[in-house]
Amino acid sequence: MSPREAQCIQQCPVTSEFNPVCGSDGQEYSNPGRLDCARGCGRGVTLARSGPCPRIPVTDAPAG
């Protein structure tokens, strides 16, 4: 994310509602408004799914 995009997103007026959504960039946004703000600030992101982004479990490599 560029500094300009980060500043734009920080200044975007959105609610503090916690209703997480997952963006196509793999980033979790606290609510749909935050995702819309990121899109409006130049991030080429779309809604991947409602709810949190899936977590990939970390597993140990098999000994061998």
C-alpha contacts under 8 A as a table, 3 or more apart, distances in Angstrom:
res1	aa1	res2	aa2	distance
1	M	5	E	6.23
1	M	6	A	6.51
1	M	43	R	7.92
2	S	5	E	5.21
2	S	6	A	6.26
3	P	6	A	5.04
3	P	7	Q	6.14
4	R	7	Q	5.19
4	R	8	C	6.16
5	E	8	C	5.05
5	E	9	I	6.13
5	E	38	A	7.66
5	E	41	C	5.69
5	E	42	G	6.63
5	E	43	R	7.38
6	A	9	I	5.19
6	A	10	Q	6.20
7	Q	10	Q	5.13
7	Q	11	Q	6.28
8	C	11	Q	5.27
8	C	12	C	6.26
8	C	41	C	5.86
9	I	12	C	5.18
9	I	34	R	7.72
9	I	37	C	6.08
9	I	38	A	5.82
9	I	41	C	6.43
12	C	37	C	6.23
14	V	33	G	5.89
14	V	34	R	6.60
15	T	33	G	7.38
17	E	30	S	7.50
17	E	31	N	6.56
18	F	30	S	5.45
18	F	31	N	5.77
19	N	30	S	5.84
19	N	31	N	4.59
19	N	32	P	7.27
19	N	51	G	7.10
20	P	28	E	6.66
20	P	29	Y	5.59
20	P	30	S	4.41
20	P	31	N	4.73
20	P	32	P	7.21
20	P	50	S	6.97
20	P	51	G	5.01
20	P	52	P	5.38
21	V	28	E	5.87
21	V	29	Y	5.41
21	V	30	S	6.59
21	V	31	N	5.91
21	V	32	P	6.27
21	V	35	L	7.73
21	V	47	L	7.18
21	V	48	A	7.80
21	V	49	R	6.12
21	V	50	S	4.62
21	V	51	G	4.51
21	V	52	P	5.34
21	V	53	C	7.02
22	C	26	G	6.41
22	C	27	Q	6.03
22	C	28	E	4.63
22	C	29	Y	6.22
22	C	47	L	6.24
22	C	48	A	5.52
22	C	49	R	5.28
22	C	50	S	6.25
22	C	51	G	6.32
22	C	52	P	5.51
22	C	53	C	4.78
23	G	26	G	5.46
23	G	27	Q	5.40
23	G	28	E	6.16
23	G	29	Y	7.07
23	G	35	L	7.02
23	G	45	V	6.07
23	G	46	T	5.63
23	G	47	L	4.77
23	G	48	A	4.99
23	G	49	R	7.04
23	G	53	C	7.76
24	S	27	Q	7.34
24	S	45	V	5.54
24	S	46	T	5.32
24	S	47	L	5.90
24	S	48	A	4.84
25	D	45	V	6.11
25	D	46	T	7.90
26	G	53	C	6.71
27	Q	53	C	7.19
28	E	52	P	6.11
28	E	53	C	5.78
29	Y	32	P	7.08
29	Y	34	R	5.95
29	Y	35	L	5.87
30	S	34	R	6.49
31	N	34	R	5.51
31	N	35	L	6.81
32	P	35	L	5.09
32	P	36	D	6.19
33	G	36	D	4.99
33	G	37	C	6.05
34	R	37	C	4.95
34	R	38	A	6.21
35	L	38	A	5.09
35	L	39	R	6.28
35	L	45	V	7.57
35	L	46	T	7.64
35	L	47	L	7.52
36	D	39	R	5.06
36	D	40	G	6.13
37	C	40	G	4.98
37	C	41	C	6.11
38	A	41	C	5.07
38	A	42	G	6.66
38	A	43	R	5.52
38	A	45	V	7.28
39	R	42	G	5.50
39	R	43	R	4.82
39	R	44	G	5.87
39	R	45	V	5.63
39	R	46	T	7.33
40	G	43	R	7.13
47	L	50	S	7.46
49	R	52	P	7.80
49	R	53	C	7.51
